[in-house]
Amino acid sequence: LLLLLFSSSFPYSTPSITKQWYQRRVRGRRMASDEVTKAQTAQAGGDTIFGKIIRKEIPADVLFEDDQCLAFKDVCPQAPVHFLVIPKQPIEMLSKSSADDAGLLGHLMATAARVAREQGLDGDGYRLVVNNGKHGAQSVYHLHLHVMGGRQMAWPPG
């Protein structure tokens, strides 16, 4: 792996960019693993970090906001572009939503597409992820959509 990182065929040939890429890659794997660990003990109910962001008690790099939802950059991006879209009305997880939430859920998807376009992701595409429950690696029990792009995504994802 290290030989590949420093070879001239690697897309980032300067050592500082290569080191940055490698550190982000390693940190990203560690953070993804941390999220799975957090999801094993996360509990539904109560206030969440997203509620605090909605109320402006915690700062966020906001990309879009209206009366129904908020989109902001992920603090631990797993791709060059990684943002979250959250409803202002708390819904613990997708499986707890009801038919009454259909309009809001559609609005979240439309907002994800709009912000993805604004972030320049409409050309090559992006991935939209909703984690649901412990096995889905949901670590915050406030429904949120991850939108990731700017690089080729792997398959299968998990």
HELIX and SHEET records of a PDB file:
HELIX    1   1 LEU A    2  PHE A    6  1                                   5    
HELIX    2   2 PRO A   15  THR A   41  1                                  27    
HELIX    3   3 ILE A   49  ILE A   54  1                                   6    
HELIX    4   4 LEU A   94  LYS A   96  5                                   3    
HELIX    5   5 ALA A   99  ASP A  101  5                                   3    
HELIX    6   6 ALA A  102  GLU A  118  1                                  17    
SHEET    1   A 5 VAL A  62  GLU A  65  0                                        
SHEET    2   A 5 CYS A  69  LYS A  73 -1                                        
SHEET    3   A 5 VAL A  81  PRO A  87 -1                                        
SHEET    4   A 5 LEU A 145  GLY A 149 -1                                        
SHEET    5   A 5 TYR A 126  VAL A 129 -1                                        
END                                                                             
